[in-house]
């Protein structure tokens, strides 16, 4: 099963490689060695590096404040810090650009993508902090280590799976981000690929740009793999779980509250406020009830179906990578991340080519669209499921096997209940991605199919901000339950 999932995931990668070989080395070199490629590479790299570092710092700091301090209203803050996931990145860009043009360019792009993606680091780091054994810190303090040294030498290494997994997701998302960066007029490899196809359908040039994206993805995957190491993080000792003691903020309480409030206002308040503004004063504002209901129903059904399918596909690969570490399992796991670095337009064109040549009956069907979603968003489910499996004690699996339970039965009766929160988080992340997916939907959706994202883009791209606002508002509304699901586990464990 894991091999089949990996083969499905690398279809777009194989498409890029085969197409590159077909172009020929001379033409490929000519297309790659251009000043434009250097400019796009510089823009993409500095945006990815800057955003990954900022989201790591912001996500980790927020997670520590919520989980380890006496900050008032921690439950509410946890929900608010997860809320940016309910606002798609291109809706966030719409909110800022429609109010001021000063956010266009690198600085604006870095600000907005950081505000959109820091929850991808915050959530897994917060979950890891909740699962840490306080005895580790108590031992460090008993040995004379201070708070900062204990954090750097004891806590931070334990946060490695969540921190690196979240950072990897942020990097992969940025490599494939299109809508937000196109609105902000900041050219990267993804926007260049779209422009090539849209302006002249220049397949060779666009494909060579996609091949550079694949190399960037490979660098991210190898870097994450190297930094992750081979340590195990599950608890194997006896005893009952205990909550870690809260740190008193004292005089820092008010500044911390103001900083958290500013972060939430910038990440959520500005885009939602902009949507409300255009709903009220936009000259093109309209409420076509039938079109809104149809697009909402389509987005919901596609999101739920893709979330379930993708989480099921991620489970065997993550289980193999955690429970049976080795070169083969690592290769299978790593292969599932490549499609997330490719723009939706490349994944869609790869599936169009494959379906027309080999499985024509599924061309222009919902099944092909769901397959594209599964391939594109498998990393979202993989990171959550893998992090949950890493903290599930393998000893319980061994006990079940010693009692005569088979592998499949053990997974269903022991492993899955233990990692249920991780499965739910992965499914919620996929749902959020599908509801807001744009480029692959435009190319692969059956004729006549409209989603909230495609309708929002069609209106906002033509500067009909008022007409786009209802679709953007509905995307935010239907994303809220999935965002709440991501934060519910913390609400159980964080006292009021």
WOBELLIN-V128854 format. One record per run of one state. SS is the DSSP state (a for helix, b for strand, c for the rest). FROM is the first residue (numbers start at 1). LEN is the number of residues. Records with the same first field share a line. If there is no record, write none. Layout:
SS->FROM-LEN  FROM-LEN
This chain:
c->1-1  10-1  24-1  33-2  70-4  87-2  98-3  104-2  118-1  132-2  143-4  159-1  177-2  184-5  201-2  229-18  248-4  282-7  324-3  336-2  342-2  359-1  363-3  392-2  403-4  419-1  436-3  445-7  462-3  494-3
a->2-8  11-13  25-8  35-34  74-13  89-9  101-3  106-12  119-13  134-9  147-12  160-17  179-5  189-12  203-26  252-30  289-35  327-9  338-4  344-15  360-3  366-26  394-9  407-12  420-16  439-6  452-10  465-29
b->69-1  247-1
